[in-house]
């Protein structure tokens, strides 16, 4: 099995969504180590509502996760109140 490339956890990430985020873009990655964070680059429009979902597919590996979504601006600063752990609206 080929080892997957780690996704950068900063503004230099090259990971992007497949498809348009407004019409259902998606990304599939892998958490390589405990505590791994993957940043996915996406361009969002202001005054627009988006539904974001994160899920973990259990593969039997020792690395298990807890999804947590945070939105950062292009400078890497977290947008105030733009985060969610375990569901709900933000």
C-alpha positions in Angstrom: 0.0 0.0 0.0 1.5 3.4 -1.0 2.1 5.9 1.9 -0.1 9.0 1.5 1.5 12.4 1.5 0.9 14.5 4.6 -1.3 17.5 4.1 0.3 20.8 5.3 -1.4 22.3 8.4 -0.9 25.9 7.4 -1.6 28.5 4.6 0.9 26.7 2.3 -1.3 23.7 1.9 -1.7 22.5 -1.7 -4.8 20.5 -0.8 -8.0 21.7 -2.4 -11.6 20.5 -2.8 -12.7 18.4 -5.8 -15.5 20.3 -7.3 -17.2 23.6 -6.4 -17.7 24.2 -2.7 -21.0 25.9 -3.3 -22.4 22.8 -5.2 -20.8 20.0 -3.1 -17.1 20.0 -3.3 -15.3 17.3 -1.4 -11.9 16.2 -0.1 -10.6 12.9 1.0 -7.4 12.6 3.0 -5.7 10.6 5.7 -4.6 11.3 9.2 -1.2 9.9 9.3 -0.4 10.3 13.0 -2.1 11.1 16.2 -2.8 14.9 16.4 -2.5 15.3 12.7 -4.2 18.4 11.2 -5.0 18.8 7.5 -5.7 22.2 6.0 -7.8 22.3 2.8 -7.7 25.5 0.7 -11.1 26.7 -0.4 -12.3 30.1 -1.7 -15.6 31.1 0.0 -17.7 34.2 -0.8 -18.9 36.6 1.9 -22.6 36.7 2.8 -23.0 33.2 1.5 -24.1 30.2 3.5 -22.1 26.9 3.3 -22.7 23.5 4.8 -19.4 21.9 6.0 -19.2 18.2 7.0 -16.3 16.2 8.3 -16.3 12.5 8.9 -13.8 9.8 9.8 -13.8 6.5 8.1 -12.5 3.9 10.5 -9.9 1.8 8.7 -8.6 -0.2 11.6 -5.4 1.9 12.0 -4.2 3.0 15.4 -4.9 6.6 14.3 -8.4 7.6 15.2 -9.7 11.1 15.1 -12.3 13.6 16.3 -13.4 15.9 13.5 -13.1 19.6 14.2 -13.7 22.3 11.6 -12.1 25.7 11.8 -12.1 28.4 9.1 -8.9 30.5 8.7 -8.4 33.6 6.5 -5.8 33.8 3.8 -3.2 35.0 6.4 -3.8 31.9 8.6 -5.7 33.7 11.3 -8.8 31.8 12.6 -12.0 33.7 11.7 -13.8 34.6 14.9 -16.5 32.1 15.8 -15.9 30.1 12.7 -15.3 26.7 14.3 -17.2 23.7 15.3 -16.6 20.4 17.2 -19.2 17.6 17.0 -21.9 19.3 14.9 -24.2 22.3 14.9 -24.4 25.6 13.2 -21.6 28.2 13.3 
